[in-house]
């Protein structure tokens, strides 16, 4: 298979700091901060990948989420379905 045959664009993986910087370049007045993106990652609304000390996120997914916050909640409903969860002891 020739590399030219593969037409998929590479994902734009960014650290949280890089993502905020790129967002500010696109929109200098954005209110999105590093702590907000980290909170989204921690809540599982944006998928992330641990790369040593850095957390990488797909910048396109972040932009999609910011355009439509419901994107993150649609998958959350089905992800936990069928998984055995610990029941808290009383």
SULJO-V329158 format. One record per residue. RES is the residue in three letters. NEAR is the number of other ideal C-beta (glycine too) atoms within 10 Angstrom. Layout:
RES & NEAR
RES & NEAR
This chain:
UNK & 5
UNK & 5
UNK & 5
UNK & 6
UNK & 6
UNK & 9
UNK & 5
UNK & 5
UNK & 7
UNK & 6
UNK & 12
UNK & 15
UNK & 15
UNK & 21
UNK & 16
UNK & 22
UNK & 12
UNK & 15
UNK & 23
UNK & 19
UNK & 12
UNK & 14
UNK & 20
UNK & 12
UNK & 9
UNK & 8
UNK & 10
UNK & 7
UNK & 5
UNK & 12
UNK & 7
UNK & 15
UNK & 12
UNK & 13
UNK & 10
UNK & 13
UNK & 25
UNK & 15
UNK & 12
UNK & 20
UNK & 18
UNK & 11
UNK & 10
UNK & 13
UNK & 18
UNK & 23
UNK & 14
UNK & 18
UNK & 11
UNK & 8
UNK & 10
UNK & 6
UNK & 6
UNK & 14
UNK & 19
UNK & 19
UNK & 24
UNK & 18
UNK & 16
UNK & 13
UNK & 17
UNK & 24
UNK & 15
UNK & 14
UNK & 20
UNK & 17
UNK & 8
UNK & 10
UNK & 11
UNK & 7
UNK & 14
UNK & 17
UNK & 10
UNK & 10
UNK & 11
UNK & 11
UNK & 8
UNK & 8
UNK & 10
UNK & 9
UNK & 6
UNK & 6
UNK & 6
UNK & 5
UNK & 6
UNK & 5
UNK & 6
UNK & 5
UNK & 4
UNK & 3
